[in-house]
Structure formats: C-alpha cells, structure tokens
C-alpha cells in the first residue's frame, strides 16, 4: 500500500506543478514576448525526439546513462534497454543500424560521452525501411557534427563492487584529417557474478526441490574501427570492423536435490565457454541531388563462434556406486554474407520516397557431442550427439512514401516483402525445409490539433524468426532430469502492432498500443515420466520410472497484449530539478496447448508420458519508473540522481513473476575535462526474479533467482582533445538483421 501511495504522490506532484499559473499576467506576457525556449521533448512524424543538447542532464555522463534518462526508455538490469518497459530496443546511430553484438554495443554506449549527442529519437513502431522484428522499437542516436580537423578521445575507468569486485576500462579515439576520418574504441573488463537458485516442481503425488549457487566468471574484450574516406562532395567510402571476445572458464553450478522431503543427491555442473565475434562492412554512399537524396550500398561478412564444454556430475547421498555424469561439447559457428542497396528520393515539397533491397545468406554449424558415464566409462549418447546444419536465405525489399499534406496532417505508408528459404538437417537423422513469403504493410498518420496537442496512429506487421541458438538442438543440464533444450523445428511468429500516441505541451504523453502474435513461442516447462524395462538383482523384470522437467522452446498458440503508457519529461525550478516519469499498465491474453515434446526421441525400450501444458492467461500488469536529476550547485558541476522503478506481478506463458523494485542513487562531479560518478544500484536488494507456475491439473513449477544486484559503482572519465570534432560517418551494415539473432 505504501508503494502505491508513493507512486501516486510522485506522479501527481508533476501534474500539480504543470497546472501552476502566475498571477501577474502582464509579467508573463512580457516574458513571452522576449524569451524563446527550445523544446526538449517533442513528437514528430513517426517518432518522439529528445533534444539532448537543450537538456540540463546531458553534461558529464555517458550515452547509456543518458538513454536511461530519456522518456520511454528504461533499463532494469543495467545491461539491456527497453521501450515503454516492454519492447526490445534496436540501436541506430545517425539513422544507421549499429553492427555490434549486444554486449559490445552496451560497452560502446557506456564509453561514448553524452556531450557528443545532439538528440535521441525513440520510434516505438518502426517503418518498413527499418530491419527489425516482432515488437522491437528503434532508438536512433543523432551525433553532433563538426568538420574541424584534429583529434579527441575519452578514457574511462570503472570499478563495481557487488558480491565480487569487477573492474573495467575503455579508451576511444577520433581523428579527422581533410577527407579522412577515423575512430576506434577498445574496452576490457572482468565480470564475475553469483546467483542463488531455489527451484521446486511436482504435483499432488510428489515434489522435487533444488537449492544451489551459480558462480560465473567472465573476461570481456571488445573494440571497433571505422575508417571513412570522402571521395568528393557527393561520394564517400567506408570500412568498419568490430570484434568481441568473451571468456567464461570454470563457471560452476552446485545444487542439492530433494524428493518428497528426502535428500537425494548433489549435482555439480562445470562449464568452460568462449565466444568470438568478428564482422566487416564495406559501405559506399553517393548523394544524387541537393535536396538530400542519396544511394547507399553495403557488403558485409559476419563470423560468430561459441565453444562450450561442460561436465555434469551427480553424487548420490548415502547410496554407493550410483555416481552419474554427463560430458558435453556444444560448439556453434555462424557465417553470414549480406548485401543491401537503399535509396531515398527527396522532393522539393518535402515529400520522400524510400526504397531498398537486401539479401542475407547464413550458414550455422552445430556439432554437439554428449557422453554418458556408464559402467565406469564414458559412452557416446547417440540420442543427444548430433551434427545440426542450418542454412537460411532471406531476400527483402521495401518501399515507403512519406508526405506532409498540410501544416496539421502528415503521413507515411509503406510495405516490406521478405522471402525466406531455409533448410535444416541433423546429419544421419532428419531434415526439413522451411519456405515462406511475407508481405508486411505499414501506416502512420499524424495530426497536429494545435500548438499544444498532437495525436498519431501507427500500424505495422513484422515476423520474428528464431534466434540461431534457439534452433541448436542441444541441452543445458541443471540436473540429469532437469534441463533446457532448444528446438530446431520452431516456427517464425507473425506480429501485428497498432498504437495511438498523444502529446501535450511537449512534456506529457500517452501511448495506447495493441499487439497480436500468431504462432507465438516461449520456453515452456514440460513435465512427465520416462519408463524403461529392466531386471532386479534376481533377474525378475521390473519397470523403472523417472520424472523429468524440461524447458523446451516451442510454439504454443497466440497472445494479445493491450498497453497504456502515460508519462512526462519536464524541468522545474529553473532547470534545477529534471523529472522523467512514466507508468505502464498492460493487459495480456495468452492461449495455447503443448501436448508433446517436439524434440523428444526416446531410446529403444523407453516409454515417455508427457503432462500436457495448457496456457490460458488473462491478467493486468504494471510498471512505473521515476527518474530525478537534481542540480546541487549554481556552477552546474554537482548533480544528484534519484531513480526508482516498480514492476508489479505479471502472469505470462510460463507463470507469474513476482514484484521487482529498485532504488538507485548517484552523485556526479564535473571538474574540467574530468567527470567523477558514484552510483548505488538496488539500495534495498529488491530487484530479483521470482516465478510461480501452476497448471489446471495441479502440477507446478516455481523458480527464484537472487542475483545480488546491489552494486556500488565508482567511475572516472577523462575527455581530451577537441571535443567538437566530428566522428567518422556511421555506416549501416548489410547483416544487421542477422547480428541480433546471434
């Protein structure tokens, strides 16, 4: 109850301030006559625009922290970004999609000074020209521009103290000389995290409980190099290379397992994994007229390699000679070749035609091997040893027309056509073909009611293809009978999105959205039994039955989600206090049934019985965030940050998640070219994951993961050189759509 009162008080306070009026109307009129104040936040066409250069919070921080302070954008874990608390965010820079994997991208944002940013565009429903999937939204970061020769750079050092101490650092450098532009950044760090697990599952006849800890050490190295050459005033040529290396050796999951209240065994899973990601992109651009029309083309190559080797050992309690072990090797190699051509035609009246064509060829190679400890030796498990080859070809084309009809009405209409041909083969076992065509229409209408009010409507359709790791038919064991398994037979989902947006006085906004997903998929907990015939010590036939819990990613049916977001972004008291508040209320409807395990291949002589998994969910969900930045000195060199988010219970396909909340505090000091920042995340240790799932037949599955997210962070950033320097031209990569699926 106290939380609800706090949320209401914080949000209501903003509207009270908004309604305050000056009694001296003559004085107000005189001020209005001589003062021109730039709009910091506004709605324009299909996007919301946050003018960072006109905002008081944009000094002395980094781009990731700046995005967290941007209206409609949030981050609960400090590693990912969400739009309106639900949609995944795809990052574009200067209207060109970034060609980095997720971890490298976040590091790049955390090492980019906020002073380099001109504005941030939030596109909740992207148009046909954007390469996005499902309900993904776009964050487009527009950099400041200058043609001065010279160099600049940023050095950043950070130390975070959670359960473990984790240091990191990064260096970026930008150089311009006449027609040449060069920028690079390199970052490295260690991240060791600990998680505590509590799991339980069963029904009226039995119950299983597992308790344990996971310790996962990581070392990360990443970097990017951009080289841009201006051939002449109309033509440019660019080359981009980026890499990412992650090493996680001796990651240990140690759990004890109980059945019906009796201690059964202890399971220890030790994993060594390495991930390498290299990509190259060659870009050519030519301007075709003085209105802004231009042709761009890209040729790209992506190589992704993940090696994982693990040992899962089970030590029975009080039972001799019952030791069990599973040894796995699960490599994945992805090669992608891509090309695209895009053309934008501007007209003298301000209208635009956008059109383009793209091609992607992807080959994934997954040669999984699994051995089982039997009779004192490791023996190959023929059911789980497989060599999976997946090939995919995607041909895409789009056309979009954007027009301003008059001063009040504007619109955008387009469509995207995608032809997908894919083949999958588990060598020597099975194969399949998947060929489908999709026509994906798009519509956006905007109407300016008056100077203070505007409204827009958007419709979009997209598909979501399975991520490549989701297709790899390998297992990750928690215990021998409790594991996750991917599914090579999963189908692409179709998404239909609609949204109505309203803005008042460039400070207050409301967004009503509806999303429908056909052939929806999720990772579902499937329970059942395995029975096999054997003999007792006297040679008499007996049936041995074991119970299993498998998390299988599979299609289940459809889902519908209705959402309402209201928020504000406004400064008070002569910009001493800046607020970014938002509240999201959603209603989700999930329906479907899974009556068989699509990945199951029972051994000869074994009978499998699966309990059908039924999804029939209708519920409300709630998310709110309140970000406050307070200037503590007239010199604008001390700032206090007070941020809070609250996520209520939310029932989805696999169960009901528990309440999550976090209070984060920060203090920032700017001293010349140095910025010092101290932050405390999750002050009260309330940001952890809980899931409760109960089926109509009484079977249940509960998970609690405590990740020790209370962290104290201290960082120092030094900016050197000419800070007004223009960076190398950011280039769109032809294989952007594939990178997000690695």
Secondary structure, 3 states (H helix, E strand, C coil): CHHHHHHHHHHHHHHHHHHCCCCCHHHHHHHHHHCCCCCCEEEECCEEEECHHHCHHHCCCEHHHHHHCCCCEECCCCCCCEECCCEEEEEEECCEECCCCHHHHHHHHHCCEHHHEEEEEEECCCCCCCCCCCCCEEEEEEECCCCCCEEEEEEEEEEEECCCEEEEEEEEEEEEECCEEEEEEEEEEEEEEEEEEEEEEECCCCEEEEEEEEEEEEEEEEEEEEEEEECCCCEEEEEEEEEEEEEEEEEEEEEEEEECCEEEEEEEEEEEEEEEEEEEEEEEEEECCCCCCEEEEEEEEEEEEEEEEEEEEEEECCCCCCCEEEEEEECEEEEEEEEEEEEEEECCCCCEEEEEEEEEEEEEEEEEEEEEEECCEEEECCCCCEEEEEEEEEEEEEEEEEEECCCCEEEEEEEEEEEEEEEEEECCCEEEEEEEEEEEEEEEEEEECCCCEEEEEEEEEEEECCCHHHHCCCEEEEECCEEEECCCCCCCEEEEEEEEEEEECCCEEEEEEEEEEEEEEEEEEEEEEEEEEEECCCCCEEEEEEEEEEEEEEEEEEEEEEEEEEEEEEEECCCCEEEEEEEEEEEEEEEEEECCCCCCCCCCCEEEEECCEEEEEEEEEEEEEEEEEEECCCCCCEEEEEEEEEECCEEECCEEECCEEEEEEEEEEEECCEEEEEEEECCCCCCCEEEEEECCCCCEEEEEEECCCCEEEEEEEEEEECCCCCCCCCCCCCCHHHHCCC
